[in-house]
Amino acid sequence: MAGESATAAPVVRVLVADSSRIHTQLMSDALKRDPGLSVVAWNGQISGLVATVMAERVDVLAVSCSMEGQSFRGLDLVRDLVAEKPAVRAVVLLDSQDRDVVIEAFRAGARGVFSRDGSVESFCKCIHRVHQGQIWANTRQVEFVLETLAASPTLRMAGGKGLKVLSKRENEVVRHLAQGLTNREIAERMDLSQHTIKNYLFRVFDKLGVSSRVELLFLALSQDAGAEGVNESDAGEE
């Protein structure tokens, strides 16, 4: 079954923007081993990275958190990309399991974080899963996000009854979102318009006190809803 699915799946266009040209080349070469991935070339000019991603129809951007000697420069690029073209998904490359970096990566709009000590096989799997609309993080990284959400005053207030404050339709939208579906796919599944789905999400965000799909997903996971929406990587695990 896995072989048939991989064969039928579309080729994913991915661009790697690591902290140096050498690292970018090494990471790109690693991804080229996967026939399901097409690695897009990049000239190394950070100022034009977002434009390149859009012009080259990139599906997934794997970007280093630290670039140009700045610890969070890569996260700024992720924010810019999400603002310009939300359909492109980002994976942030990490040098450590630092809690603040993981949290900020997801706040910036990343759909996954990948530790550099992970295997090539895990890296390729990460790109595919993120492209499919799922979240990629290991157990420790998920715990960082859940602990941060639980500590948020807004979420504690809205989360007193958890997802029980949502209507039946709103819960259905959340379940589909946790499965990695896009707004269009959710609309088709529920036989509704995309505009209606957006309205449902706005109401869900307001009721639960979250501001993004990623926060909503992790909140749902913390209450045992839609656990299949997150893929746990083996990178950095004991």
SULFEN-V214525 format. One record per residue. N is the residue number from 1. RES is the residue in three letters. SS is DSSP state (alpha for helix, beta for strand, coil for the rest). NEAR is the number of other C-alpha atoms within 12 Angstrom. Layout:
((N,RES,SS,NEAR) (N,RES,SS,NEAR))
This chain:
((1,MET,coil,7) (2,ALA,alpha,8) (3,GLY,alpha,9) (4,GLU,alpha,8) (5,SER,alpha,12) (6,ALA,alpha,18) (7,THR,alpha,14) (8,ALA,alpha,12) (9,ALA,coil,17) (10,PRO,coil,16) (11,VAL,coil,24) (12,VAL,beta,32) (13,ARG,beta,33) (14,VAL,beta,42) (15,LEU,beta,42) (16,VAL,beta,47) (17,ALA,beta,46) (18,ASP,coil,36) (19,SER,coil,32) (20,SER,coil,23) (21,ARG,alpha,21) (22,ILE,alpha,14) (23,HIS,alpha,21) (24,THR,alpha,28) (25,GLN,alpha,23) (26,LEU,alpha,20) (27,MET,alpha,35) (28,SER,alpha,32) (29,ASP,alpha,24) (30,ALA,alpha,26) (31,LEU,alpha,33) (32,LYS,coil,27) (33,ARG,coil,18) (34,ASP,coil,26) (35,PRO,coil,20) (36,GLY,coil,24) (37,LEU,beta,32) (38,SER,beta,29) (39,VAL,beta,35) (40,VAL,coil,33) (41,ALA,coil,27) (42,TRP,coil,30) (43,ASN,coil,20) (44,GLY,coil,25) (45,GLN,coil,19) (46,ILE,alpha,28) (47,SER,alpha,19) (48,GLY,alpha,18) (49,LEU,alpha,31) (50,VAL,alpha,34) (51,ALA,alpha,20) (52,THR,alpha,26) (53,VAL,alpha,40) (54,MET,alpha,27) (55,ALA,alpha,19) (56,GLU,coil,22) (57,ARG,coil,23) (58,VAL,coil,34) (59,ASP,coil,36) (60,VAL,beta,45) (61,LEU,beta,53) (62,ALA,beta,51) (63,VAL,beta,49) (64,SER,beta,43) (65,CYS,coil,45) (66,SER,coil,27) (67,MET,beta,28) (68,GLU,coil,21) (69,GLY,coil,13) (70,GLN,beta,14) (71,SER,coil,21) (72,PHE,coil,27) (73,ARG,alpha,27) (74,GLY,alpha,39) (75,LEU,alpha,37) (76,ASP,alpha,32) (77,LEU,alpha,37) (78,VAL,alpha,41) (79,ARG,alpha,29) (80,ASP,alpha,27) (81,LEU,alpha,33) (82,VAL,alpha,28) (83,ALA,alpha,18) (84,GLU,alpha,19) (85,LYS,coil,25) (86,PRO,coil,28) (87,ALA,coil,27) (88,VAL,coil,37) (89,ARG,beta,48) (90,ALA,beta,51) (91,VAL,beta,50) (92,VAL,beta,51) (93,LEU,beta,44) (94,LEU,beta,37) (95,ASP,coil,24) (96,SER,coil,23) (97,GLN,coil,27) (98,ASP,coil,20) (99,ARG,alpha,22) (100,ASP,alpha,21) (101,VAL,alpha,31) (102,VAL,alpha,38) (103,ILE,alpha,35) (104,GLU,alpha,32) (105,ALA,alpha,43) (106,PHE,alpha,43) (107,ARG,alpha,31) (108,ALA,alpha,36) (109,GLY,coil,37) (110,ALA,coil,48) (111,ARG,coil,50) (112,GLY,beta,50) (113,VAL,beta,56) (114,PHE,beta,46) (115,SER,beta,35) (116,ARG,coil,29) (117,ASP,coil,20) (118,GLY,coil,27) (119,SER,coil,20) (120,VAL,alpha,25) (121,GLU,alpha,21) (122,SER,alpha,28) (123,PHE,alpha,38) (124,CYS,alpha,36) (125,LYS,alpha,34) (126,CYS,alpha,44) (127,ILE,alpha,50) (128,HIS,alpha,39) (129,ARG,alpha,35) (130,VAL,alpha,39) (131,HIS,alpha,36) (132,GLN,coil,32) (133,GLY,coil,38) (134,GLN,coil,38) (135,ILE,beta,46) (136,TRP,beta,46) (137,ALA,beta,46) (138,ASN,coil,28) (139,THR,alpha,21) (140,ARG,alpha,26) (141,GLN,alpha,38) (142,VAL,alpha,33) (143,GLU,alpha,22) (144,PHE,alpha,26) (145,VAL,alpha,35) (146,LEU,alpha,30) (147,GLU,alpha,22) (148,THR,alpha,26) (149,LEU,alpha,34) (150,ALA,alpha,28) (151,ALA,alpha,15) (152,SER,coil,19) (153,PRO,alpha,15) (154,THR,alpha,19) (155,LEU,alpha,30) (156,ARG,alpha,20) (157,MET,alpha,19) (158,ALA,alpha,25) (159,GLY,coil,29) (160,GLY,coil,17) (161,LYS,coil,14) (162,GLY,alpha,26) (163,LEU,alpha,33) (164,LYS,alpha,21) (165,VAL,alpha,21) (166,LEU,coil,26) (167,SER,coil,17) (168,LYS,alpha,14) (169,ARG,alpha,25) (170,GLU,alpha,30) (171,ASN,alpha,29) (172,GLU,alpha,27) (173,VAL,alpha,44) (174,VAL,alpha,43) (175,ARG,alpha,34) (176,HIS,alpha,34) (177,LEU,alpha,43) (178,ALA,alpha,35) (179,GLN,coil,31) (180,GLY,coil,32) (181,LEU,coil,32) (182,THR,coil,29) (183,ASN,alpha,31) (184,ARG,alpha,22) (185,GLU,alpha,21) (186,ILE,alpha,31) (187,ALA,alpha,25) (188,GLU,alpha,18) (189,ARG,alpha,20) (190,MET,alpha,23) (191,ASP,coil,16) (192,LEU,coil,19) (193,SER,coil,17) (194,GLN,alpha,20) (195,HIS,alpha,16) (196,THR,alpha,21) (197,ILE,alpha,31) (198,LYS,alpha,23) (199,ASN,alpha,19) (200,TYR,alpha,29) (201,LEU,alpha,36) (202,PHE,alpha,23) (203,ARG,alpha,24) (204,VAL,alpha,37) (205,PHE,alpha,32) (206,ASP,alpha,22) (207,LYS,alpha,28) (208,LEU,alpha,38) (209,GLY,coil,29) (210,VAL,coil,30) (211,SER,coil,25) (212,SER,coil,25) (213,ARG,alpha,39) (214,VAL,alpha,38) (215,GLU,alpha,38) (216,LEU,alpha,44) (217,LEU,alpha,45) (218,PHE,alpha,44) (219,LEU,alpha,42) (220,ALA,alpha,39) (221,LEU,alpha,32) (222,SER,alpha,28) (223,GLN,coil,21) (224,ASP,coil,18) (225,ALA,coil,26) (226,GLY,coil,29) (227,ALA,alpha,25) (228,GLU,alpha,24) (229,GLY,alpha,35) (230,VAL,beta,36) (231,ASN,beta,34) (232,GLU,beta,28) (233,SER,coil,35) (234,ASP,coil,26) (235,ALA,coil,31) (236,GLY,coil,24) (237,GLU,coil,16) (238,GLU,coil,9))
